[in-house]
Amino acid sequence: METNNNKELFLTLYKEFSVVLLFCWHIRSGLNKNITIERIKKYTNWFYKCNLINHFNFEEEQMLPNIDSKNAITVKAKHFHKKLSKLFSDDKNIEKSLSSIEDLLEAYVRFEKQKFLPLIQKSMNETQLNLALTKYPKNILNENWNDSFWAKTENLSI
């Protein structure tokens, strides 16, 4: 039986998915609009530090320990975290990394929705889910970035 607390946790995670997919669109839009790579990289660094690290840590500390560490879905979730962290820290092939981040992060959201969360719901009992909810960072989503480069159009002088 799913309690209101459990629903709250999963609804919060689904909200995160929406924010992350929007983040991916921001990267794609910035690249398509030829926004400077440095400007996009500043945004992705901020988003990673303020949002994704908290999400990855929450999963690794509160959810993954409740699942068999050899489970293919658990292994794949950890692989996604490791690969994404590596891409975010790449300061040499930035443009390629940004494109890869956008692709891999979208794939990760799909994976979480279709594979990871159903496994969590099946593997964690009500007590474990309630405990996880109490440890969920309240400010995990930070959307206060002040440079909305994805929404801007360049003024063209003729």
Beta strands, then each sheet from edge to edge (+ up, - down):
end
